[in-house]
Structures are given as C-alpha cells and as structure tokens.
Amino acid sequence: MWKKKRRNGVQDDDDETIHLPNPMTGFGAPGEPCQTICRTLPEAAVGPPFFYYENVALAPKGVWTTISRFLYDVEPEFVDSKYFCAAARKRGYVHNLPIENRFPLLPLPPRTIHEALPLTRKWWPSWDQRTKLNCIQTCIGSAKLTERIRKALEDYDGEPPLRVQKYVLDECRKWNLVWVGRNKVAPLEPDEVEMLLGFPRNHTRGGGISRTDRYKSLGNSFQVDTVAYHLSVLKDMFPGGINLLSLFSGIGGAEVALHRLGIRLKNVVSVEISEVNRNIVRCWWEQTNQRGNLIDLADVQQLNGDRLEQMMNSFGGFDLVVGGSPCNNLAGSNRHHRDGLEGKHMAVEFMWILMVYSIFWMKKDGLYYYDLLDVCCYPPCCYIFEGLEAQLSGVKVCCEEGQYGCKPLSLFCFLG
C-alpha cells in the first residue's frame, strides 16, 4: 500500500484517491463489532511525546502516502464520524497513540437525525429515508434554494412525483437541509452544528462573530467525540495534566475533547492564523475556568527553534502535538484546485510535520536521520530548521533550489 513511485517527492498517481475501508471505523468505534487489531509502531515513533494529525480522508492518494512517510511511516486511521454522531465526516488520522483501552465520551451523542433533532420528526416525509446527515460544510443552503424547494412541493397534496423527490433529496443531501414545516426545509442552525460536532452550545459565539463566520469555523473543525475517543488513552497516562501544542486546529476541538475527558490542560500553545478562531478558543478557555496557561500565536513562524526550546524548557516539553490540515485544497467541496502537496499553500502542511520532528529531537536522546530530499517544501518550511540549526548543536540543514523554485530539504540531526 505504501510503495511509491517518486516524482518530486509525491506519487505519480497523486490525483487518485486512496482506497478507504468499509466500514470506516478505523481501529474500532463505540458500539461497533470488536476487531482484533495489532499495530506495531516504528521504534522512533513510540511516544511520549504523541502526535495526532487529521486531514480529509478523500485527499489524493499521494498526499496520504507522503504525509505518512514523513510521520515515521505510521499508517493513517480512517474514520467516518457517522459512527460517533448523526453526521458523516470522513477523516484520516496519523498518530502514535495507543489503540487499546479507548473509551467514548459520556453521555453518548445522538446517532440519528431524529435523535439529534427531534422536532423535525413531525414534518419529515416518508420518502426522505435519511437517518444521517452528510459532512458539515463551511457554508449553508440559501433562502432562495429553500424557497424553490417549497414551490416544487406545494402543488402536490400527497407524495410528489419521483422526479421532484429526487430533486429535493439531492439538494437536501448536498446542503444538509432538514424539515421544519409542511413542504419546508431549512439549513442547520449554528448551535445544531455545534451539537453534531460535539462542541458545547454557543461555543462559536465567543468574540461576537457573525453567523457566516460560525459556519465557516465549524465546517473546518474536528468532530469532538471522534477525537476524544482516540485521545481517551491519555487520561490514565497523564493524571496530573497535559502540555499541548495545537497547530492549525481551528476552534479548539482537541482542547475541548481533552477537557471533556477530564484531562487537565496545564500548558497549551495554540497556533491559529484565524483571529476569529483564536477569539473562540480564548472565550471558551475563560468560560470553562481553565487554570492552565494558554499561549495563542497567529503565525507558526513565531514558533521558531529558539522560542520552541524556551517553552519546552519552561514547562518540561510537550506531551501531545495535535492539529489538522490548514489547507482545504485537497478534497471535498472546498477544493478549488488539485495542487495537492505541490501547491504553495501546502508549505504549512510540512511545517506541521517538521514541528513534530523538532519536538521529538528535543525530547528524546539518540541519533536520527531524516531524508526529506525531493519533498516539495516552500521557504517557510526552512524557517524552523534554520532556528533549530542556530539553537541545537549537531543539527545540519541543507537547502538546495528545486526544479520548481521550491526548496527540498535534507536534514541530519545528531543529539547526544
């Protein structure tokens, strides 16, 4: 599965999507048939520290191959959140967490549309057989669309003809429309989306942001119940609390998951470019009376080798590095081109990986060699290494001009 034909650091079949398992339950999900899974991590990847990286499951095949290769060849765990809640959300997770003794958040969230949104049951037509919503997006169906649907249905006293049913159902599935009256559908409200994704009610109202911004922030977030199930193994490992580096993780899905698991957040360094999202996380931090330290940064380049080492020396290192892809050009309805890992926006994708490497170097003793030659990285990726080279003895960074004007990296790290 992971054999590769390399072309500038990515596969020749970069536009092909990876084969996904069915059912898409990863290494197990609550209430699903038990599986006997044996996973052996490379010695260099055994935590702590732990890393947890999320991206859309339907990214081009070469994306997952490359990301996995540079995170110690750890294979992704592909999970559809429909096994955790009432909405689908197909994601892949590359992590070095244990997979034994996981447990879900309680109470268990509603698993069907009618359980999650009981007031819709009265108006739900028998010919709409949906029990799950599709993936939450960053935008919603317009008022003009819902009006067109109403007009298409109002001429029929009973069931509309099949062609009308098909039109309505196609739009309802595409935009996650639900029934709120006779012949009336509507998009989900922000608080309903929060509930489906496992966030507390009004989580995204922090900072007084607009409805449009709330939908956008939620559409790019984690599904908290899914993430919490994976992170639950940390509760017994860190009874005194955890130090977290949160990279590009939006509105704090990992922080909320850890809090709901009862894991104390001692020190959280959150890197998020969106001011809206930073305000949401800061507001949640204050509302939940967190007693740890929250350091929020707008730019990952503020977290150079010097500052990273200073932070780790201050509170003893990071126990967990968690984050999602900051780029939406890989898959799904938000993708506007197919640059994959060669797109200029993907520099930050490698920043995530390189940050994990740097924390492992600072945390563990030994000899490590990472060959990142032929990886299409843009100059911002070199920034971390330049900082590390200046701060850590024995770190050597070699940068050469690439075929497309990018800078492939070859890094040798010797820590004594």
Buried (B, 14 or more C-beta within 10 A) or exposed (E): EEEBEBEBBBBEBBEEBBEBEEEBBBBBBBEEEEEEEEEEBEEEBEBBBBBBBBBBBBBBBBBBBBBBBBBBEBBBBBBBBBBBBBBBBBBBBBBBBBBEEBEBBEEEBBBBBBEBBEEBEEBBBEEBEBEBBBBBBBEBBEEEBBEBBBEBBEEEEEEBEEEBBEBBBEBBEEBBBBBBEEBBBBBBBBBBBBBBBBBBEBBBBBBEBEEEBBBBBBBBBBBBBBBBBBBBBBBEBBEEBBBBBBBBBBBBBBBBBBBBBEBBBBBBBBBBBBEBBBBBBBBBBEEBEBEBBBBBBEEBBEBBBEBBBEBBEEEEBBBBBBBBBBBBBBBBEBBEEEBBBBBBBBBBBBBBBBBBBBBBBBBBEEEBEBEBBBBBBBEBBBBBBBBBBEBBEEBEBEBEEBEEEBBBBBBBBBBE
